[in-house]
Amino acid sequence: MGLNLGCGEGLRPMGSDHWFEPIADHLGTAYLRYSFTKGTLNECDHLEQVLALEPGAVILDVGCGPGRHAHELARRGYTVHGIDISTRFIELAERDAPEGATFERMDARELAATARLQNRFDAVICLCQGAFGLMTAADGGVDDEGRPVDANTTVFAGMAGALRCGGRLALSAFSSHFVVQAIALGDYAAEFDVANGVTHERTEIRSPTGEVDEVDLWTACYTPRELRLLAALHRLTVESISGVDPGDYTDANPGVDHPEFLLVARRM
Ligand SMILES: C[S@@+](CC[C@H](N)C(=O)[O-])C[C@H]1O[C@@H](n2cnc3c(N)ncnc32)[C@H](O)[C@@H]1O
């Protein structure tokens, strides 16, 4: 049976908190076949360096998916807690989890309100649109006065608050500059909502047994300046913003050919 993901702005499939959950249910282990998931070792090498991780550091992985970074970092001796909104991905992450890696299903929009996860991590990572980025203009709800709330900003606030003083955040964000260029060149079949900075694409996904489904995907995009402003808003000191490709994390200056920016910022 095919998935019905007719979840335009503001509409969600029945029984889920987020439009990505049925996508994760369909993908299951096939998520790890995507090329962008293949660079975990390079990404963890780079994270150890930019986060200046000390032996025994305690790390929160936000939007951890099936746990590829959490598993690798736990294997390197760190204590890692992964949160994700997808029950399916949390089940996969818990399967064969190495010692030191724990997981729970949680909506990252609730992080700031979850006292036990605030003010305690040496590092917070949020990679490949893990929660931050997989949000549309409709995913934040409204505040007490009926004004729309930006869901990504809510997630950012929760991640900043999860750090202990001196702890560091590493956050990758999809690049607005890259997206606009790739669409103009015909390399990326997506629409870009300029007012909200969100791309929308229809794409095919495959289950582990090869069953195909066509789904909607939305991704919020950022510029380095917006990331700097977000960090300042949440009292984080920016240490670096580099231009990265999944699986090729380096200290390169941000350029329009980099699909993502990697923000590293410190709670003072
Ligand atoms: C593209 S995957 C990235 C997973 C992982 N970080 C990686 O690099 O492979 C995005 C993840 O974010 C999760 N996610 C999206 N919105 C979320 C939210 N509000 N709270 C928690 N997790 C969320 C999805 O379920 C999915 O596992």
PDBQT file of the ligand as one rigid body, heavy atoms in Angstrom, charges set to zero:
ROOT
HETATM    1  C1  LIG A 301      17.833  13.478   7.067  1.00  0.00    +0.000 C 
HETATM    2  S1  LIG A 301      17.653  12.733   8.637  1.00  0.00    +0.000 S 
HETATM    3  C2  LIG A 301      19.247  13.008   9.371  1.00  0.00    +0.000 C 
HETATM    4  C3  LIG A 301      19.551  11.947  10.392  1.00  0.00    +0.000 C 
HETATM    5  C4  LIG A 301      20.973  11.964  10.961  1.00  0.00    +0.000 C 
HETATM    6  N1  LIG A 301      21.275  13.172  11.669  1.00  0.00    +0.000 N 
HETATM    7  C5  LIG A 301      21.976  11.712   9.868  1.00  0.00    +0.000 C 
HETATM    8  O1  LIG A 301      22.857  12.565   9.675  1.00  0.00    +0.000 OA
HETATM    9  O2  LIG A 301      21.906  10.659   9.223  1.00  0.00    +0.000 OA
HETATM   10  C6  LIG A 301      16.666  13.894   9.522  1.00  0.00    +0.000 C 
HETATM   11  C7  LIG A 301      16.172  13.360  10.865  1.00  0.00    +0.000 C 
HETATM   12  O3  LIG A 301      15.551  14.393  11.611  1.00  0.00    +0.000 OA
HETATM   13  C8  LIG A 301      14.445  13.823  12.299  1.00  0.00    +0.000 C 
HETATM   14  N2  LIG A 301      13.522  14.898  12.687  1.00  0.00    +0.000 N 
HETATM   15  C9  LIG A 301      12.836  15.737  11.887  1.00  0.00    +0.000 A 
HETATM   16  N3  LIG A 301      12.095  16.579  12.616  1.00  0.00    +0.000 NA
HETATM   17  C10 LIG A 301      12.335  16.281  13.915  1.00  0.00    +0.000 A 
HETATM   18  C11 LIG A 301      11.888  16.815  15.156  1.00  0.00    +0.000 A 
HETATM   19  N4  LIG A 301      11.026  17.819  15.196  1.00  0.00    +0.000 N 
HETATM   20  N5  LIG A 301      12.364  16.271  16.290  1.00  0.00    +0.000 NA
HETATM   21  C12 LIG A 301      13.232  15.232  16.265  1.00  0.00    +0.000 A 
HETATM   22  N6  LIG A 301      13.680  14.668  15.129  1.00  0.00    +0.000 NA
HETATM   23  C13 LIG A 301      13.249  15.200  13.959  1.00  0.00    +0.000 A 
HETATM   24  C14 LIG A 301      13.872  12.844  11.290  1.00  0.00    +0.000 C 
HETATM   25  O4  LIG A 301      13.026  11.886  11.868  1.00  0.00    +0.000 OA
HETATM   26  C15 LIG A 301      15.138  12.244  10.699  1.00  0.00    +0.000 C 
HETATM   27  O5  LIG A 301      15.563  11.117  11.402  1.00  0.00    +0.000 OA
ENDROOT
TORSDOF 0
